[in-house]
Amino acid sequence: MSALKVELSYEKALEKCYNQFLEKTSERVSKNSLSTSCCDLTKCFEEKHGVVISTIHGVKGEEYNTVIAFGLLNGFVPHRNDIKSGDRKNVAYKLLYVLGSRAKENLFLISETGRATKVGPYTPTDELVSVEWEYTKL
């Protein structure tokens, strides 16, 4: 904090938060036998390789070279509860934005056919179809 020229004694709330952060970090390091060497800490920030399988909510804030999303069907995106509540467009566009903005190079959005429920087949997410249509018209 001194390197940032912040005098904690003048900022009691910040000092409390800072001390709690250090205490909790120390507890986690001890509890999980974690290394605190500079070499080990820098490994946390190296580019990762491999495949990540996650939900749309789980990738928020991440970036990937390629994103492949499937199951973009009404009832999944947006979820059937959002459709019933009337908040469908807002939720669907937010989820599709999060999903689409994760890709740095390649984005594949898939609304597969053949999935069915007791009341009939699933259909492609309406908001995805409309965005796709607008994009292809450009």
ZINORBEL-V769888 format. One record per backbone hydrogen bond with DSSP energy under -0.5 kcal/mol. CO is the residue of the C=O (numbers start at 1). NH is the residue of the N-H. Records with the same first field share a line. If there is no record, write none. Layout:
CO->NH  NH
This chain:
1->6
2->5
5->7
6->8
7->10  11
8->11
10->12
11->15
12->16
13->17
14->18
15->19
16->20
17->21
18->22
19->23
20->24
21->25
22->26
23->27
24->28
25->29
26->30
27->31
28->32
29->34
30->33
37->41
38->42
39->43
40->44
41->44
42->45
43->46
52->54
55->59
56->59
57->60
59->62
64->104
65->105  106
67->108
69->110
71->73
72->125
73->76  77
75->80
78->75
79->82  83
80->84
81->85
82->86  87  88
83->86
87->91
88->92
89->93
90->94
91->95
92->96
93->97
94->98
95->99
96->100
97->101
99->102
100->103
102->64
106->67
108->69  110
110->72  112
115->122
117->120
120->117
123->74
125->128  129
126->130
127->131
128->132
129->133
130->134
131->135
132->136
133->137
134->138
135->138
